[in-house]
Amino acid sequence: IAGPISSQSAGNEIVLHRRNIMVATKELTSSKIKVACVGGGQLGRMMALEAPRLGISMKFLDPLGAESPAAQVVPSDSIIQGSLKDADKLRELAKGSDVVTVEIEHVGVETLAELEKEGFNIQPSSRVLGIIRDKHLQKHHFADHQIPLPPFRDTPSKESIKQAAESLGLPLMLKSRKGGYDGKGNAVLKGVTDSEIDDALGKLGASGLGELDLYAEGWIDFDCEVAVMVVRSSNGQDTASYPAVNAIQQDSICRVVLAPAR
């Protein structure tokens, strides 16, 4: 976390930043970079709106095809309709692209790994996507790198859910390991009777039969949520960050973002 900078140095940074943007824009315009994005939702649309300013052309794969948010701001021939896990559609998307990226992690990681081996530039890499698409693996990855976390437990069965509640306390947050976003894949458990557990499993779309693809997090009392976006160059040498923001959640969905953080 950097300390405050003077107005003069801040001005110099802004000028330098603008110069860098102009140089980058010129280079990107002359090279005609083609970016293929897996997913054409709201984040894809936001990328598509900024891409022309940097001389980047984009195409998208999305289940909604012409009805997807990104399709409203790019030519019709830049949209491929299909599942984000369809191997053939992913290959069609990647063909002729300089970079393949994603707007969501719930994609065909195995196919992207194959494309990587064939020489396609996948960003983030299939290795990274393989970690972030599974929230339980994410937790272990952060723990292995000494990132502070709330306590968590693997809960592949009803009995393990009861054990997690005993060790972590109630209320307990149950989460789907895969597929969750925008409030989906979360359920608050306030008691450990069979009916209460079944109700939570129902909210997660789990039947309770067989092994559960869930994990549990201990309940955390916090003052606010602060988020920051960090970017790194493809050569791994240069990093930069956007200003920190406050993220205000409602029913596990981000409703308000305040910039700068306060």
C-alpha positions, -999 to +999 in steps of 0.1 A: +000+000+000+016+032-011+015+064+010+001+097-002+019+115-031+022+152-038+000+170-063+031+176-085+042+140-085+006+129-091+004+152-121+036+137-135+022+102-130-009+112-149+011+126-178+033+096-179+002+074-178-014+092-207+018+089-227+019+052-220-017+049-232-009+067-264+021+046-271+002+014-263-027+025-285-004+032-315+013-002-311-020-021-307-036-003-336-008-012-360-007-048-349-045-053-351-047-076-321-076-100-322-090-110-288-114-139-285-135-139-253-152-169-238-184-154-225-203-124-238-221-112-207-220-078-191-182-079-186-177-090-222-198-060-233-177-037-212-145-050-229-161-047-263-169-011-257-133-002-248-115-024-274-119-001-304-102+027-286-071+005-283-073-008-318-084-043-306-110-064-324-131-088-303-152-118-309-173-138-283-187-172-275-219-171-255-249-193-250-273-164-258-256-157-291-272-126-307-292-119-276-261-117-253-250-083-239-218-082-259-237-089-292-254-055-288-221-037-294-201-058-319-208-070-355-230-101-358-201-121-373-182-115-341-206-136-321-206-174-318-235-191-301-228-221-279-219-234-245-188-220-228-177-257-224-183-268-259-149-280-273-158-274-309-171-240-303-141-230-282-118-241-311-139-221-335-136-191-312-098-194-308-091-198-345-073-168-359-070-150-325-039-135-309-053-139-274-080-160-259-095-147-226-126-153-205-151-131-187-161-159-163-142-189-149-169-215-155-156-225-189-141-256-207-108-254-190-097-288-203-102-277-239-083-244-232-054-265-218-053-284-251-053-252-271-024-239-249-004-270-258-011-263-295+004-228-292-027-206-285-022-177-261-047-183-233-050-155-207-055-163-178-038-197-183-057-229-180-037-237-148-050-205-132-086-211-145-085-246-131-078-231-096-103-202-096-132-222-110-132-243-078-136-222-047-123-249-024-091-251-044-089-213-043-089-214-005-061-240-004-041-220-029-044-188-008-036-207+024-005-222+007+006-186+000-001-173+035-031-152+025-054-146+056-087-164+052-118-173+072-118-208+085-131-234+060-138-271+058-145-296+030-181-309+034-187-338+010-215-353+032-243-343+056-222-357+085-192-335+075-216-305+074-226-312+110-189-316+120-181-283+103-209-265+122-196-280+155-160-268+148-167-235+130-199-225+148-233-212+135-244-196+114-223-214+087-219-204+051-223-234+027-209-229-008-209-248-040-173-255-051-181-248-087-206-228-107-214-201-081-216-164-089-238-134-082-253-149-051-258-183-066-241-212-049-244-198-013-266-209+015-266-199+051-270-227+076-284-217+110-291-251+125-280-287+121-312-306+121-318-328+090-345-306+077-324-274+080-295-291+062-318-304+035-333-269+031-298-255+026-289-283+002-320-276-018-310-239-022-277-251-036-293-276-060-278-306-041-299-337-033-279-349-004-274-382-021-239-393-028-208-370-024-216-333-021-195-309-041-196-283-013-175-267+013-182-246+044-168-212+056-169-199+091-191-168+097-170-136+097-179-103+113-164-075+092-167-038+088-164-035+050-152-052+019-124-037+000-114-048-035-085-040-058-078-051-094-042-060-102-029-065-137+004-081-149+021-080-183+022-112-203+059-115-197+054-115-160+077-085-154+054-056-150+025-051-126+000-023-119-031-018-098-063+001-101-075+022-071-090+002-042-128+003-040-155-006-015-178-033-026-212-033-010-231-067-012-268-074-009-279-110-008-244-120-019-247-098-050-225-067-055-249-038-056-227-008-051-190+000-058-175+031-042-143+045-057-120+054-041-123+032-011-134+050+021 
